[in-house]
């Protein structure tokens, strides 16, 4: 005769096991920008921002890493379906920034100094709510500007 108490106890234990995992999606885009403050002279901008203040702009081939934290679903085995994450990044970020001038053509970068730090913060703000609604928690935005320079933003 089976012992139903053992099965109930096992079910209670396994329902409390939470497997937290981090998943990361990488995307790439190319964009132009200029580091400058309108209220400064060209000389002051050059002094502070160097050649990145070039009035004729400059560009980068960026690599973006979006890391999501969550529990592994018992139903799907996913933290978040990577197709959903990829689609969110594509629609909310890549379609808006790829082969664009970040200072002029990207609505969520208007009136900001377009530094790598500020770009990463803006990407977080663009993605966070949609990722939460999809069942994950945004953990990190990593934005690689050059092979030597990158930022990582973990939210507020």
Secondary structure, DSSP 8 states (H G I E B T S, - for coil): ---HHHHHHHHHHHHH---EEEEEEEEEEEEEE----TTS-HHHHHHHHGGGG-TT-EEEEEEEEEEEEEE--TTTS-SS-HHHHHHHHIIIIIHHHTTEEHHHH-GGGTTS---HHHHHHHHHHHHHHHHHHTT-EEEEEEEESSSS-EEEE---
